[in-house]
Amino acid sequence: RLLPQVSAMPAARREITLDELAQHKTEKSCWVAMYGLVYDVTAWLEHHPGGVEVLVDVGGRDCTAEFEDIGHSRSAKSESV
């Protein structure tokens, strides 16, 4: 399955394989998939209110369920999609 990658520049979108996504699960390169899109959250790690380890723990895979389960605010949800 391929997922589109989101970046600051819409022209930079490309399809990401699940295998490629799985390679990005460290503090140096952390990508997550949510709602069918892939996000490079590496720069956000230090700013995440739940801490770096929360994002690294779900890095390299789809974390939509975890995102929904934690009860994020409407603001956090709107910023993520």
N, C-alpha and C positions, 0 to 999 in steps of 0.2 A: 504494500500500500504506500502511496506517495502522499505527502502532506506539503502544502505550500509553506514556505518560510516567510516570515514577516520581518522586515527591516525598516529603518527610518525612511528609506527611499522606495516607494512602490515599484519602481522600475527594477529594483534589485530582487524582487520575488522570484523564487525558483522552487522546483519540487525537491523535497528531501525524502529519501528512503528511510524506513524505520531503522535499518542497519546504520545509516549515517547518523541519525538522531541518537542512537544508542552510544555512539562514540563521544558524546558531549555531556559528560556527567561529573565534571570536576570543577574546582574553583577557578581554574584557568580557562575553561570553556564549558559553559553550562547552558544547554538548550532544553526547553520543555515544549511539549505539544499540549495545546488546550483548544477545545472547540474546533478541531480540525486544522489548526494553524500551528506552525513552529515558531517559537520565540527564542532569540538569543538573550538570555537574562544575565549573562556574565557581569555586565556593568551594573546591574541592579542588586547583585548579591549583597553588597555592603549596606544597602539602603533598605533591604526587606525588613519590615517590622518584626517578623518571626525569626530572623537570624539567617545567616549564610547557610547553615546546615539544613534548614528546611527546604530550600530550593535545590541544594546539591543532592539531597535524599531523593527527590523526584526528578532529578536531571536525567536526560537521555531517554525520556519516555513520555507517554501521555499522562498528564496529571489533572485532567479535567475533573474527575471524581473527587480527588483530594481537595482541589480548589473549591468545589461546591460544598463538600462536607464540612470544611472549616468555618463556613458562614461568613465569607468575605462581605464587606459592605457593598452597597450599590456603586459607590465611587470606585472601589477596587475592581469590581466586575466591569464597569464601563471603561476603565483604563486598560483592561486586559484584552478587550475585543475590538 
